[in-house]
Amino acid sequence: MKVVYLNRDAYTSSPCVATIGFFDGVHLGHHHLIQQVKSVARESGLSSMLVTFIRHPRQVLHSDWQPQLLSSFDDKVALLSATGVDKLVVLSFDAQMAALSARDFMSDVLQRQLGVRVLLTGYDNHFGHRGAGSTEGFADYVAYGRQLGIRVVLGTPFSVGDIRVSSSKIRHFLSSGDVEQAARCLGRPYTLSGRVVSGEHIGTGLGYPTANMQLSDASRLIPATGAYAVQVSVDGHAPTLNGMMNIGSRPTFHGDRQTLETHIFHFDGNLYGRSLSVSFVSRLRPELTFDSAEALAAQLAADARRSEEILHHPLEL
């Protein structure tokens, strides 16, 4: 896949079939739409293109909005690059672009710069500046497309069981701790990455030393507090390892800030300063407050046994 940063590179595209979106998480719904783009491109004898943004448009439109993203930008590019689409165009969404109407965006960016001849839109996708009271939507895009020589096609949604897959739905699952349902919609376990930093060594004193992880991307969504069975990739260590993670503020010890602490089973090594990627397999329990360190240690032992049972029979997606 050719990756083009439109605001950085001088670029003229050959005629293509495209879709545009933020593609947060690159979930199964996105893959379904991308397959439609590739299919129409083959049928039309054109190249295929994805158009996305470095920053979420809401960060430009609402400066106080705090994103809770399912993927970092680099991870998103890697996931989209693996789809087999010919070109990925990355736009730097700014105030000037935000002020463009949908028609002007289709004309100035999609038609003139990118050579789009067929545009597939997601069933819930909207783009372009919308004035007060505007009800602009798919029918308007079709009309603008006729004027500009762009055929606009409505992509079909994708469901897992009775769940219509979307980034917002996945965020809801993760925020409630349902990492299994989130994985079914993503097509893979939800994963957080970061660097191991020094902690307070409470886990070591309980017999369960933990790696205290500082996220590499502070805009990532953190699942609900509690204990989870996880799989861990350690930078410089080839096999994926099993473990358990606790997300919370350590209320038993009167903690006042959230931490991400991972205990890796049967691992003996120095992790400080190394990078970890932690994939969530199942939530074991919510965050609890214990009467004593001994009671917490007993619960950690039970969590470890349950985690190893779960990880011995991984989730089927």
TORVEX-687014 format. One line per 4 residues: their letters; for each residue x, y, z of C-alpha. Coordinates in steps of 0.001 Angstrom, whole numbers, plus 524288, in hexadecimal, padded with zeros to 5 digits. Layout:
// TORVEX-687014
A = X:Y:Z  ...
// end
This chain:
// TORVEX-687014
MKVV = 80000:80000:80000  804C6:80D8E:7FC8D  80309:81709:807F5  801E4:82568:80455
YLNR = 80157:830EA:80DC3  7F9A2:83A37:80543  7FD19:846CD:80C59  80B77:84323:80C10
DAYT = 80D43:83D07:7FE8E  80A26:8423A:7F11D  80117:837B0:7EC0E  7F826:8351C:7E09C
SSPC = 7F0AB:82861:7E08E  7EC11:82008:7D56F  7DD3C:81DC4:7D50C  7D915:815AA:7E0B6
VATI = 7CE67:8102C:7E953  7CF4F:815AC:7F719  7C955:81657:8047B  7CC2A:8204A:80F11
GFFD = 7CC0C:81ECD:81DC8  7D3CA:81F94:82A58  7D422:8109C:82B2E  7D64A:8106D:839CD
GVHL = 7D9F4:8029F:83DC9  7D920:7FD6E:82FBA  7CE58:7F42E:8342E  7C696:7EA02:82CA7
GHHH = 7BCDA:7F43A:82805  7C817:7FBC6:821E3  7CD5D:7EF5E:81B9F  7BFE0:7ECAB:81601
LIQQ = 7BF54:7FA48:80FD5  7CD49:7F91E:80AD7  7CA1C:7EC31:80441  7BEE7:7F322:7FD4E
VKSV = 7C86B:7FD9F:7F89E  7D1A9:7F34C:7F359  7C69B:7EBF6:7ECB0  7C133:7F81C:7E5E8
ARES = 7CEFF:7FC07:7E1E0  7D14E:7EEC9:7DB7A  7C433:7EF56:7D47C  7C6DD:7FD46:7CFD4
GLSS = 7D501:7FB19:7CBD6  7D96D:805D1:7D531  7E2EC:80662:7E07F  7DE10:80606:7EE9C
MLVT = 7E057:810A9:7F8BB  7DDD0:8135B:8071A  7DD8F:8215D:80C19  7DFBC:823E7:81A91
FIRH = 7E48C:82E2E:82422  7F004:82FAE:82D6F  7E78D:835E2:83804  7D95C:83315:83AB3
PRQV = 7D144:83E1B:834A2  7CA7C:8405B:841B1  7D79B:8446E:84786  7D7EC:84FB0:83DCB
LHSD = 7C991:8532F:83ECD  7C91C:85256:84DBF  7D62E:855D5:85402  7D1DB:850EA:86168
WQPQ = 7CDF9:84365:85C4F  7D632:83871:86203  7D6F7:82CD5:858C1  7D627:81EDA:85D82
LLSS = 7DBA0:817F5:851C6  7DBF6:8097A:84E87  7E8CB:80A53:84717  7F488:81337:84627
FDDK = 7F6F3:819E9:83925  802B3:81130:8361F  7FB0E:804E4:8396D  7EFC9:80982:830F2
VALL = 7F8C1:80BA6:8254D  7FEB5:7FE2D:82733  7F150:7F7B4:82810  7EC2F:7FEEE:81C18
SATG = 7F898:7FBD4:81489  7F5E9:7ED68:816A4  7E8A1:7EE07:80FD4  7EE1A:7ED4A:8020A
VDKL = 7E8AC:7FA6B:7FD9A  7F134:80154:7F396  7F27C:80EA7:7FA23  7F09E:814C8:80784
VVLS = 7EF81:8239C:8076E  7F165:82A76:81484  7EB9B:83800:8162F  7EFAC:841B0:8208C
FDAQ = 7E22E:84645:824A0  7E2DE:854AC:82872  7D9E0:8606C:829DB  7DAD3:86383:81B5F
MAAL = 7D6A8:855D4:81785  7CC21:855C3:82201  7C619:861D0:81BB6  7C43E:85AFA:80E90
SARD = 7B66C:85724:80B31  7B417:84905:8074A  7B310:84D25:7F90A  7BFAA:8550F:7F996
FMSD = 7C6AC:849DD:8005B  7C20E:84085:7F5CA  7C60C:84A0B:7EB2E  7D2EB:84F8F:7F06A
VLQR = 7D86F:84394:7F733  7D1EB:83727:7F25C  7D014:83AC6:7E411  7DB39:84427:7E0C2
QLGV = 7E623:83F20:7E972  7E2CE:830D6:7EB20  7DBFB:82D38:7DE79  7D082:8268E:7E52F
RVLL = 7C6C1:82134:7DB6A  7BEF3:818A3:7E4CB  7BD0F:81C0D:7F32D  7B80A:811F4:7FCD2
TGYD = 7B2CA:817B8:80953  7B087:81060:815F0  7A25D:80F2E:81A32  7A4DD:818F2:82554
NHFG = 7AF45:82143:81EC6  7AE43:8301E:81D7D  7B841:839D3:8188B  7B937:84834:81533
HRGA = 7B57C:85454:81CDF  7A713:8540F:8204F  7A04E:860E2:8231D  79644:86305:82DC6
GSTE = 789FD:85B58:82B13  7904D:85399:82015  78B39:845E9:81D7E  79570:84329:81328
GFAD = 79797:834AD:81125  798E9:829C5:8074F  78EDB:82F12:7FDA0  79643:83BF0:7FD2A
YVAY = 7A334:834EE:7FAD3  79CF2:82DA1:7EF7B  79811:83A73:7E99E  7A556:84114:7EB10
GRQL = 7ABBC:83518:7E52F  7A31D:835D7:7D90C  7A774:843EE:7D72B  7B5CA:8406E:7D8E6
GIRV = 7B66E:83370:7D1D0  7B7CD:82B5A:7DE38  7AEE5:81F9F:7E00A  7AB2B:81EDA:7EE6E
VLGT = 7A7BB:81172:7F3D9  7A291:80E5C:80177  7AA84:80398:807CF  7A36C:7F908:80F54
PFSV = 7A509:7F791:81E20  7AB27:7EBB4:82493  7A5CB:7E45B:8303D  7AB14:7DA4C:839BB
GDIR = 79EFE:7D2E2:83DEE  79514:7DD78:840D6  79F7F:7E7EC:84356  7A1BE:7F1E6:838A0
VSSS = 7B05C:7F425:83984  7B537:80202:83B99  7C055:808C5:842B5  7B6C9:80EB9:84C6F
KIRH = 7B102:8015C:84F67  7BE99:7FBD5:851EF  7C1B6:8073A:85AF8  7B544:80426:8627E
FLSS = 7B94F:7F5F2:86425  7C6FA:7F987:868CE  7C1FE:80400:87213  7B94A:7F9CC:8787B
GDVE = 7C42E:7EF9C:87903  7BE8D:7E6A8:86E82  7CB82:7E482:8679C  7C6BF:7D7B6:86194
QAAR = 7BBB3:7DE51:85A28  7C4EB:7E947:8564D  7CE54:7DF21:850C0  7C36F:7D8D7:848D4
CLGR = 7C065:7E5FE:842A9  7CEAE:7E9A0:84092  7D239:7DC46:83B38  7DD72:7DBB1:844FB
PYTL = 7DFA4:7DE57:8537C  7E057:7EC8D:85786  7EE84:7F03B:85A1D  7F585:7FB02:8617C
SGRV = 80403:7FDEC:86032  80D7A:80570:86885  81A2F:805D1:86FFB  81CD1:7FFA8:87D46
VSGE = 81F87:809E6:887AD  822B3:808E3:89604  81743:8067D:89F29  81566:804E1:8ADC5
HIGT = 818FE:7F654:8ADE2  80C80:7F28F:8B4FC  80A8E:7E6B2:8AC50  8183B:7E1C2:8AF39
GLGY = 81544:7E1F2:8BDB9  8090D:7D9CF:8BB34  81051:7CFB6:8B30B  80B58:7D4EE:8A602
PTAN = 81538:7DE9D:8A072  80F30:7E777:89644  813A9:7EFC3:88AE9  80E17:7FD6B:88C68
MQLS = 80B0E:801F8:87E95  80B02:80FF8:879BB  80328:810D3:86D2C  80A51:81505:860F1
DASR = 7FE03:81C36:85C73  7F683:82376:86711  7EA87:824B7:85E41  7E7EB:81603:85E93
LIPA = 7DBB1:810CF:86530  7DE89:80945:871B1  7D4B1:7FE62:874B4  7CC8D:7FE5F:8811A
TGAY = 7D3BE:7FCC9:88DF0  7D5CA:7EEEE:892AA  7DE16:7E2D3:890A3  7DFF7:7DCA8:8833F
AVQV = 7E604:7D08F:87D3D  7EF8C:7D5AA:87301  7F9B6:7D1B8:86928  80655:7D97D:8692A
SVDG = 81081:7DC64:85ED3  81D6A:7E12D:86470  826CF:7E8B0:85BDD  8328A:7DFED:8596A
HAPT = 82B9B:7D398:85E06  8261A:7CB93:852C8  81B3F:7C2F6:8587A  80E7B:7C90F:85CF0
LNGM = 80CFC:7C75E:86BA6  8010C:7C55C:8743F  7FDCC:7CDF0:87FB3  7F3CA:7D5F2:886EA
MNIG = 7F1FD:7E4A6:8877E  7EBC7:7ED44:891B4  7E634:7FA6B:88DD5  7E2E5:80316:89946
SRPT = 7E780:80BB5:8A455  7EB13:80104:8AE33  7E065:804AD:8B808  7E532:7FAA5:8C1EF
FHGD = 7F16E:80315:8C364  7EA14:81017:8C220  7EF86:81302:8B4AD  7EB75:81FB9:8AE44
RQTL = 7EEF6:81DB0:89FE7  7EBF9:81393:895A4  7F683:809C3:8923F  7F7FB:7FEF1:8882D
ETHI = 7FF42:7F3BF:88EA1  8023C:7E6DD:88803  8071D:7DA72:88E5E  80D38:7D12F:8846D
FHFD = 80C75:7C2DD:887FC  81920:7BB20:8890D  82187:7C6A7:884C0  82E42:7CA4C:88B55
GNLY = 834E0:7D631:885B9  836AE:7E4D2:886BF  82BEB:7EC05:87F6A  82EF2:7FA1A:8833D
GRSL = 82FC7:802D8:87757  82B1E:7F839:86E1D  81F11:7F903:86593  81327:7F078:867E6
SVSF = 80701:7EDC2:85FEC  7FBE0:7E84F:86820  7F037:7E1C0:8619A  7E3C0:7E052:86990
VSRL = 7DDBF:7D2B9:86931  7D3B2:7D28D:87445  7CFA7:7DAA1:8800A  7D13A:7D2F4:88C8D
RPEL = 7CA75:7DC25:89613  7C817:7EA88:89920  7D16D:7F227:8A1B0  7CF94:7EE91:8AFF5
TFDS = 7D3F5:7F3C3:8BD2B  7D96F:7E9A0:8C6A1  7DA73:7E9F2:8D560  7E8B0:7E5F3:8D55A
AEAL = 7F46C:7E35B:8CCC1  7F2C0:7D4D3:8CFB1  7E4D2:7D4F6:8CA6C  7E97A:7DBD4:8BE17
AAQL = 7F474:7D1E2:8BC5F  7EA91:7C6CE:8BD61  7E22F:7CD53:8B2FA  7EE09:7CF1D:8AA1C
AADA = 7F0D5:7C091:8AB4F  7E2E1:7BDA3:8A736  7E3EF:7C77D:89C0A  7F06C:7C104:89750
RRSE = 7EA3E:7B376:89742  7DE54:7B877:89006  7E6B3:7BFDA:88635  7EED9:7B3FA:882EB
EILH = 7E26E:7AC03:880E7  7DCD9:7B64E:877C1  7E97D:7B82D:87037  7EADC:7A990:86E58
HPLE = 7DE34:7AA3E:86673  7DF18:7B727:85F04  7D326:7BE67:85A10  7CE62:7BA00:84CC8
L = 7CBAE:7C5BF:84404
// end
